[in-house]
């Protein structure tokens, strides 16, 4: 099965092509200040030229569904919907923060991806690797850093359920957290001030979303038949856009 993955959640956008038998065939990422609408199709065309494949060779299309840039998500999703309409192939929606956490598969520590949500807030979640996949300890939220830290403290204290034994609580209290994403860079000092040596930060290449992670997760979801209805599929914004707020006002 071949999957074309598209990631447009942040300024850094990219395209990837993954094959279920051969693995990663191609990936292109660009962190430049042009809109995704100006460069996305150029990247797709480049990947097909270099691999000798064409859009009709794809078995499905994976797209980062959010949260993230409102405009970027709309462009990525509309592009994938166009591909699906032309080819008749299905779409797989991949949560952006889960794809970002995928940099750290098999990691013993929880992973907290953070994207800049503007207005002194972040899009964030907390994941833990268990049995070949990530599970959500804290589901995706749009919040300020202090509120996020308060929820992380609850996890670190081991106060997750009333029947947890003292050994598990003790282990949780010493847990370290890996932070990744542009939000982690912006609020690094605050995170370090609060968590001290329990706060680990990803290396630069793992601080940014990866289209190959989107395609890889898309491949896994496609194998399970987890496809999305193109007609009803919308970006996972987490909160309303500024335009919507002003419109209601």
N, C-alpha and C positions, 0 to 999 in steps of 0.2 A: 504494500500500500504506500502510495506517495502522497505527502501532505505539503502544501504550500502554507507557510506561516507568515502572518503579517503582524508587526508590533508598531503601533503608533501612539502609545499611551503618553509618551513624553517627547521632548524636543528631539531626542535621539530616536530615530525611526529605522526600521529595517525589515528585511525580507529573508526568509529561510526556506530551504527545500530539504525535507527529510524523507528517506526511504526506509520502510520497515525492515528490509533485508540488508541494505548497505549502510544505513545510518545517515549521518549528516552529509548531504551532497553539496550544499552551497549555503553561504550566509553573507549578507551585506548589511552593514550598519553605518549610518552617517549621523554625526552630531554637528549639524550646521544650521545656521539660522535662515532656513527657507521653509516654507510650509510643506507639509506632507503631500498636499495636492500637486505641488510642483515636481516632486521627485519620486513619489511612490511607484508610478508606472514605469519610470526609467529604471528603477531598481529591479522590478519584476522582469522587465524585458532583458536586463543584463543577466540575471540568473538563468533565464531560459536559454539565452544565447550561449552562455558558457557551459551549461550542462547538456545542451543538445535536445532538451525536452521542450514541450509546449503545454499550454494550459489544458488542453484536452487529455494530457497524460496524467493529470492530477486525479486522485481518487476522492479527495476532500480538501477543504480549505479551513485553516485554523486562524482565528483572529483574537488578539488581546481585547477583551470586552470591557476592561476597566476595573477599578477606577483609574482616572488619569485626566489628561487634557481633554476638555469637552470637544474642542474642534478636532484634535487628533483622533479621538475615538470614533467620531462620526465619519471622518474620511476613511479610516481603516475598515470600518464596518460596511460602509456604502460600496467600497471597492470590492470587498469579498462577496457582498450580495450580488454585485454585477457579474463576478466570475461564476457564482453558483447559478445565476439565471442563464448565462450563456452556455454553460457546460452540463447543467442538470446535476452537478455534484453537490453533496451536502456540506453544511457548515458546522464547524465545531467552535463553540465559544469558550475561550480560556481566560479565567480570571487573572488579571495583570499581576497582582501581588503574589499569587501562587506561583506564577511563572518566574517571578523574580526570586522567590524562595528556592526555586528549583536549582539555582546555582549551588546549593548546599545539600544535595541528596546524601543520605546516610550520615549526616552530621549528628553528633550526640547532643548538641545544644539546640535549644529553640532558636528560630530565625524570625526576626522582625523586619519585614520590608516596609519602608516609609517613602512615600512620594510627597512632594510639595503640593499642598492643596490651596496655597495662597491664604491670605487673611490670617496669617499666623497659625494655620492648621496643617495637618498632614492626613493623607490617606494611609492607613496602616492596618496591619494584622499581625498575629503571632502564630507561627506554625511549629509543629513538632513532627519529626520523622518517625513514623511507626509502620512497620510491616509493608515496606516497599512504596509508601506514599506519605504525603504530608497531611496531617490533620490540623484543624483550626482550634487553637487554644483560645484566641481572641479573634472573632470574625472581623471582616473588613469594616472599618469605621472611618468617619471623617471627624477629626477631633483635634484639640490642641495637645501639645506635647505633655503637659502636666497631667491631663486626664488619661492619656495613654500610659504614662508612667504609673499612675495610680492603679490601673488595671494590671500592669506588669507586676507591681508589688504584691497584689493579691495572689497572682500565680506563684511568685517567688516564695511567698509565705507558706505555700502549701494549702491555703484555705480554698480548695476547689470543691470539696464536698464534705459532708459531715461524717462519712465513714472511712476517711483515709487514715491509715495507720501513721504512727509517729515517725517511723523510719522514712516513709515517703515524704513527709512534711520536712524532715531534716534535710533530705537530699535536695528538695526543691529550693530550700532557703539558700543553698550554695550554688544554685544553677547560674550559669552564665548565659548571656543573650548575644546572638550575633545580629548586628544591625546592618542593613543594606539599603541602598536607594538614595536619591538626592535629598530626601527629607532627613536621613540620618547624617548626611554631611552638613546640612544647614544647622541642625540642632545637636551636633556632636558634643559641644561643650556642656549643654544642659544634661544630656544623657550621661556623660562621664561624671559630671558633678553629683548626680543623683545615684548612679549605680556603681561608680568607682571601677574596680578591676573586674566587675561582672559584665561590663559593657565591652564587647568585642566589635570591631568594625571591619567590614569586608575590604579586600584589596580593590584598587580602582576598577579593574576589569569586571569585577563582580558587583559593582555598585550600580550598574546600569542594566535596564531590561534587555533581554536577549530574544530575538526572533526565533532562534533555534530551540530555546526552551518552550516557546509558544507552539512551535511545530511538533516538538517531542511530546508535550502534553496533549496536543491535538491528536497525535497518533494513538496514544493510550486511550483517550476518550473515544476515538473513532472505533477502536477495536472492541470497545464495550457497547457500541451503538449509541453513544451519548451525543446525538446530533441535535441541532437547534432548528426551529422553524424560521426560515428567513423572513417571513411576513411579520411575525411577532417579535423578532429579535431586536432589542434596543441596547444601547450602551449601558453599562453598569456605572452610573454616575455617582451614586451614594448621596449626592445632594443636588439641589437645583442650581442651574447656571445663573450667572448674574443677570442675563437678559430676561430669564423667567421671573426672577425676583422683581426686577424693575417693571416688567409688564403687569404683574399683579398689583404693584404699588401704584 
